């Protein structure tokens, strides 16, 4: 049986409001049977501390549900923020959705 994969694509500035929406979406996905969540950050231009907290919360939600979370299409600003805060250690990152599909979905 193939895992259920859902892709979320936040956009603009990932702040407190959008972060709350992201947490809610992730929670809804894992409670409705999603096995893998991919957060595509291609259209995110900036992440503030609340947005970063939302991403960390999303990881906790997914792990507690026994699922997996990955991120892709991380721009330079977001990559730098991840590295400065050491959050890059908790995310498995991919260059884009195609790399995610090649590395994760083809191995299942």
ABEGO torsion letter per residue (X at the ends): XBBBBBBBBBBEBBBAAAAAAAAAAAAAAAAAGBABBBBBAAABABBBAAAAAAAAAAAAAAAAAGBBBBBBGBBAAAAAAAAAAGAAAABBBBABAAAAAAAAAAAX
